[in-house]
């Protein structure tokens, strides 16, 4: 079966991969990925994004990369503090790497994304959307609340679970919680599940991908 056979409509729930039918996703799902630095969040987030783009090839990918390093191999990098220019008709990826985080510019960028579905929005650190005490991104909260209706999926990585946008905590459909003692391993649960979280030893296992062999 080819990747095109995996394409689904907005309202369908589809297996995350051909080899893992247990995890099922929809366009517009929200993913929350908490964990300490170096625990494997970014690796998981990037592999997850690649898999979602295979499922939803018409979606554009927007990434906020405040670490300025983890997405340097991606196309569409924009380095600057001003709001990036709009994507052209044939452009599919935009990676914004601002040095100075200006709340007004971030909100303008997120507003533009909200009006450009279908899309996948990846935030490499949710604290970038915390602008001050009890002041967090309203646009991100709107996107997480309206995600499936738009549809826009979000993948939000964070080292902290305090002072982050409310939508990140109240709206996730999927949670992958990383622990340093299980490097690259994580506990997954779906928001609608009453069962115990399921442990996966790697993103590759979760997504049904082959691990790279080390020599």
N, C-alpha and C positions, 0 to 999 in steps of 0.2 A: 504493500500500500504506500502510495506517495504522500508527500506533505499536503498536496492539494486535496487529497481525500479526507484530510483532517479538518478542512475548513468548515466552520460552523456558523450559524446565524446567531444573532444577538441573544435570543431566548433559549437556545439549546445549551445543555450542559454536556461537556465533552471530556473524555479522559485526557489527563495532562500529557500522556504519551501513549504510544502503541503498546508499551510493555508495562504500564502502570495504570490500569483501569480503575483502581481504588480511589485515586485523586481525580476529581472532576471539577471543571472550571467553566465559567461563562465570560463572555465579553463584559468588561466593566467591573470585574471582581477587584476587590481591594486586598492587598497582601501587606501584612505587617511583619517585619523581620527584626526583632530586637536581639541584642547580644553585645558582648564586650568587644573592644578593639582586638583584631587579630583572630577572632573566633570563626571566621569564614562567611560572614554576612555578604560581603561584596561578591565573592565567588559564586555563592548561591544566587544572588540577585541577578547577576549577569547571565548565568546559565538559564535561569527561569525566564528572563526577558527573551532570550533567543528562542526558547521553546514556545512562548506565547506568540512571538512574531511568526513562527511557522504555522500556528493554529489560526492566526488572524493576520494574513499577509498584507491586507489593505490598510492596516493600522500604521500610523506614524509613531516614531519613538522619540520621546523627549526625556533628557536626562539632566538633572541638576547635580553637577560634580564639584563640590566645594573643596575637595581634597586635591584637585588639579592633577591627578595622576592615574586614577583607576580606569579611566575610559579613553586614554590617549590613543588607543588603536582604533577607535571608532571613527567613522566619517562624520562630517558635519560639526566639527568642534568650533565653538565660538569662545574666544578668550577676551573678556572685557566686562566691565561693570555695568555698562548700559544694557538695556533689553536687547536680546539678539534680534536680528531681522527675521521677518516671516519666511517660512520655508517656501521654496518654489514648488510649482506643480509636480515636478519630478523628484523632489527631495523627500527622503523618508526619515532621516535621522537628524536630530539636533542635540548636541551636548554643550551645555552652557557651563563655563568655568569662570565664574566671577571671583575676583580677589576680595572686593569689598561688597558685603551683603547689604544692599539697599532694599528695605521692605517694600517701598513703592514700586521699584523695578521688578521685584519678584512677583508682586501681586499682579502687575500688568502682564508679565510673562504667563502666569498661571491663568489669568483671564483669557488670554489669547488661545491657550491650549484648550480651555473649556469650550471654546467655540470652534475647535478644529477636530471634531471626532471623525472616524474612530481613531483612538490613540492609546498609547501606553506611556504612562508617566512614571519615571523612576527617580526617586529622591535618595541620594547616597547618604544623607544624614538629616533626619527630621529636625534637629535642633536649628538648622538653617532657616526653618519656618517659624521659629520662636523669636519674636521681635522685641520682647520685653516682658516684664512681669504681667502675666495674664493677657498677653497680647500676642496672639499667634495668627497664622495665615487663615483668613476667611475664605479666600479662593480655594485653597486646598480642601477645606472642610466642605465647600460646595461641591467640588469634584467628587469627593468620596461619597457624599450623600446621593448625588445624581448619577454616579458612575455607570450603572447598567442602562439607564435611560438615554445616556449620551451616545454611544457607550465609550467610556474611558476607564481603562484599568490603571490602578496605582500599585507601585511596588515601593514601599517605604522602609528604609533601613534606619536603625537608631541605636545609640548606645544608652539612651536614657528613656524612661517612660513617664517622666514628669515634664511639665512645661512644653509639651508638644501639642500640635493641633488636635482638638477634640475628636475630629473625624477619624483620625488615625487609630484612636482607642475604641471609639464607639461603632465604627463602620467596617472593621476588617471582616472579610469572608474567610481568609486563611491566615494562620499565624505559624511562623517557623521560628522557634525560640532557640538561640544558640547558647552554648556554654563553653567556656574556655577548657574545661577538663575533658570535653569531648570535641577536640579540635576538628572542625568541618562537619561534625555530627550535630543533629538538632532534633528537637521535639516538634512535631507538627500536629495541629488540630484545626478542624473546620469550625467556624463560629456556630453552626447549627448542630454540631455533634455534642451529645451528652457523655460520650465515652472518654477514656483516658487518652492523652496525647500519644502519638505513635513516634517511636524513635527511628531515625534514619541515620546511617553512619556517614552519608555524604550526599551532596546535591545530585551526583550522578546516579546514585541508587534511587533517589526520589523521582528523578526525571526519566529513569530507564535508559540512561546513557552509559556507555562503556568508559571506565576509568582509564586514564593514560597510564601506560606501563612505565615504570621507572627502572632504569638499568644502573 
